[in-house]
Amino acid sequence: MYFSRVCIRPNIFKSSQLGRVLEGNVYGIHRLLWDLFPDDQQRTFLYREEIAREQLGALPTVRGEAVYYLVSQTKPIETELFNVDSKDYQPQLEIGQRLTFECRANPVVTRQGKKHDVVMDAQQQFLKLLVKEFNLDTDLPAKQEKSAYKRLLLDKGGETLSQRLTEILQTDPLYAERLQQSGQLSDRLEWALKACVDRTLEHWFIKQGERLGFKLVADNNNLSKLQNSTYQWHSLSEKGGKGDKAGFSSVDFTGELQITDMEKFKEALFIGIGRSKAFGCGLLMVRRCG
């Protein structure tokens, strides 16, 4: 296996609009990176896009260019477009070892045979349960958008809903302190939704660990050392999908894990986590703790 850092050649980046053209264009990036593996008939690499100024420091030659980190079965070639810096990737690991990690993933859940975005599904299910709990479901058709549920709850939930949201937030250490910041019902509903999403994403990541030979490390308060951020939608309309629905979402995870199964964990490192691996998701980047 190989670990590579790939950047657009500085002269091309500075003298063209390529950086702007590629910004947010996950399908275009996917096709360009595949050119680094001309002999591969199938995709054998994972990648993650970062911003050079964040990764390489305040150097005079660094102007926020994209940098791509790749893990691949074959060594990528240099092209007229990309500089490639590769090294052998055979990490020395052992059972019980703790590692810090970063991972951009596409979390999905299956309902009735269909794949759903985990974040959107968690919010929808949470709001539907609240509407049903307060006997407001008769005021809406069977299938509604998230915004309709929120409006109904805010319009008719009143003090009873506020008390229920307070109960929910008081059980979550990360959001309980916010109860002192605002008495607005809308704020409490948003915090409760975020708490629900956090729990759901943590559950999703734990499930990945059970399947791929690792577990999350807990802190002194018995809370998992896991954070999620940068929920983002990526359009794939260039691929020939149907309008705005063609695409996928990604979430950035950081935290600390412990290896429980060596062979399965190597699969996580080399093959990746979750879906949309061809479009910059799934690469688990790890470092030794300390």
Secondary structure, DSSP 8 states (H G I E B T S, - for coil): -EEEEEEE-HHHHHHSSHHHHHTT-HHHHHHHHHTT-TT-SS--EEEEEEEHHHHH-S-TT-SS-EEEEEEESS-----SSEEEEEEE------TT-EEEEEEEE--EEEETTEEEEHHHHHHHHHHHHHHHHTT-GGGS-SS--HHHHHHHHHHH-HHHHHHHHHHHHHT-HHHHGGGGT---HHHHHHHHHHHHHHHHHHHHHHHHHHHHTEEE-B-TTS-BSEEEEEEEEEE-GGGT--GGGSEEEEEEEEEEEEES-HHHHHHHHHH-SSS-GGGT---EEEEE--
